[in-house]
């Protein structure tokens, strides 16, 4: 059985982690299939938004501990061969990536949600740091992304406490942008992804680069990058369509080009 499933609906690609009996915990096989989906199908220019979700009742429970205990070689090598390529691939995608957190997101599963550009949660979702509970520290970029999303004090306290966070609390903290009733979740995610896919994709990709850069940049560096991205944006078909639609007082129809 494939550990990662993909499906396409127009310009939206949905990637589903598919080990429901193990709460979609990461294995080397799952990492490899996930990376292939990110590198091949998600990179298709015809795909303008990507959804990452989990099969069954969980989003992702993090690392499969049984496999972790039997990993050959060093932890450094394991992380560089499995988690890190997928973190980098998500950030490198020139389109929005939406984490549709349908259930528990724990450990590296929480890190995965944080890596994505947008996070929405079912009201059945819970968020658990996980790592500290077995004497480990976050990996997969978890400290980098959660620090940005929540601020130093809250991120440090939460990740050190191993506190289980409800979907409502995650919304209050700003970890997710909305919480949807479980019975309506799948339908809402389809609508949300279609909305993102209809945006001017190259402008969204530039926005992603700008905000990734902004956190550690000096003002002059950020101003320079904004100029560079704005110049590129004015050369796109979507810019011309947006201006025409504005002047003609009609909704814009963006192509992603």
C-alpha positions, 0 to 999 in steps of 0.5 A: 500500500502506498504511504502517500496518496495524491489526487488532482482537482483542477489546479489543486494537488492534494497530498495525503499521508497514508498510514492511518493505522499508525496515525500517519507516522513518518517512515523512510518509505513515507518520506521518499514518497512524500518527496517524490510528490513534492518534487514531481506532481507539486512542481507541475506549473499547472498546479497552483495550490497544494494541500497536505493532509492525513488519512484517517483520524490523524494529520501526522503523529511524527516519527515512527518510533519503532523505525527510529530505534532501528535507524542505521547511521547517525541522527544527523544523516537520518534527518538530512536524508529524510526530513530536511529535503521535504522541508526545503521542498515545501519552502521552495515550491512557487505556490501556496502549500496548505496544511489541512490538519484533520486530526492530531499533529504531534512531534515532526507532524506539528513541524510539518504543519508549521512548515506550510504556508497556511494552516487550517484545522478541523475542530477534532485536531490537536497539536502536541509538541511530543519531542520533550516527552521522550527527551528530545528536541524539535527538528524538521525546522520546528523551532525555526517556524514556531518561533516565527509563528508564535514568538520566542516566549510562547514557542519555548514554553509550549515546546518545553511543556509538551502541553496538548493544544486544542484546535480552538487554542491553536486558533487563539494563538495564531497557529492556525487561521481557522477552525472548521467543524469536522463534518464540514472540513473536507468540503471547506478545504476544497473550497479554500484550496480553489480560492488560493489556486485562483490567485495570481500564483507568481505574485503569491510565490514572490510574497512567500519569498519576501516573507521568508527573507524578511525575518532576518533581513535589514531594511535596506536588504528587504527594500532591495528584494521588494524592488526585484520582486515588484519588477518581475511581477509587472512583467506577468500576464496576471499583472496585466489582467489585474490592471485591466480588470480593475479599470474595467470594473470586473473580477480578475481572472488570473492564469498563474502566468 
